[in-house]
Amino acid sequence: MELERFGELERKIRGIVEEYSTLKNRNQELERLLEEKNAQLEKAESKARVLNEQEDAVRTKVDVLLDMLRDIEVA
């Protein structure tokens, strides 16, 4: 009887250890994926900043050109 209880305890402990190992591996995989996504996000944010700066530069240039056209008198 006692040996059966020890066997049951051993099976339960092995199951817990296996589940812990599985969860630990999954957690590491998710952390790696999160790091990849964070790197992709940083890259996308950087590209967006560059595009916004370019858009601002174009807008400024267009404003200057429009101001120059306003200064031209139409005969």
Phi and psi in degrees as a GROMACS rama.xvg file:
@    title "Ramachandran Plot"
@    xaxis  label "Phi"
@    yaxis  label "Psi"
@TYPE xy
-63.5684  -38.3163  GLU-2
-64.901  -34.4844  LEU-3
-64.2215  -40.4729  GLU-4
-67.4658  -38.5287  ARG-5
-65.5192  -39.1814  PHE-6
-63.2045  -42.5836  GLY-7
-64.1552  -42.9473  GLU-8
-61.85  -42.5413  LEU-9
-62.8719  -43.1058  GLU-10
-62.0518  -42.9238  ARG-11
-64.2969  -42.613  LYS-12
-64.7849  -43.0226  ILE-13
-60.2848  -41.7064  ARG-14
-62.1748  -42.8569  GLY-15
-63.8703  -43.4644  ILE-16
-64.0464  -42.314  VAL-17
-64.2155  -43.614  GLU-18
-63.8819  -40.5384  GLU-19
-60.7376  -44.8376  TYR-20
-62.402  -43.5628  SER-21
-61.8258  -46.0625  THR-22
-66.4468  -36.9937  LEU-23
-63.7411  -44.5769  LYS-24
-63.3864  -41.7835  ASN-25
-64.6047  -40.9783  ARG-26
-61.5117  -42.7367  ASN-27
-63.0565  -40.4785  GLN-28
-64.2298  -43.1774  GLU-29
-65.9301  -37.6023  LEU-30
-63.8807  -39.9833  GLU-31
-64.0128  -44.4516  ARG-32
-63.2033  -38.9592  LEU-33
-63.3421  -42.5095  LEU-34
-61.9759  -41.5489  GLU-35
-62.5121  -45.2393  GLU-36
-65.6664  -38.3608  LYS-37
-63.3592  -40.1414  ASN-38
-65.0817  -42.0356  ALA-39
-63.7079  -40.0555  GLN-40
-64.712  -43.8649  LEU-41
-60.335  -41.6311  GLU-42
-64.1999  -43.4957  LYS-43
-65.702  -40.7316  ALA-44
-63.6343  -39.0228  GLU-45
-63.3237  -44.8216  SER-46
-62.1102  -40.6453  LYS-47
-63.8507  -40.1791  ALA-48
-61.5319  -44.9947  ARG-49
-61.6736  -45.2393  VAL-50
-63.3729  -39.7771  LEU-51
-64.4983  -40.1139  ASN-52
-64.3724  -41.4761  GLU-53
-65.0409  -40.5343  GLN-54
-62.8177  -43.1772  GLU-55
-62.4057  -40.9531  ASP-56
-64.3919  -42.2089  ALA-57
-65.6471  -44.0227  VAL-58
-59.7377  -43.6265  ARG-59
-62.6352  -43.6499  THR-60
-63.8162  -42.5188  LYS-61
-63.3349  -42.3038  VAL-62
-59.9782  -43.0229  ASP-63
-62.9535  -44.8353  VAL-64
-64.8714  -39.5165  LEU-65
-65.3349  -39.1838  LEU-66
-62.248  -39.7038  ASP-67
-64.1416  -39.212  MET-68
-68.2646  -33.2445  LEU-69
-65.6087  -30.157  ARG-70
-73.4592  -16.8334  ASP-71
-78.3082  127.152  ILE-72
-85.2973  135.113  GLU-73
-91.1542  127.399  VAL-74
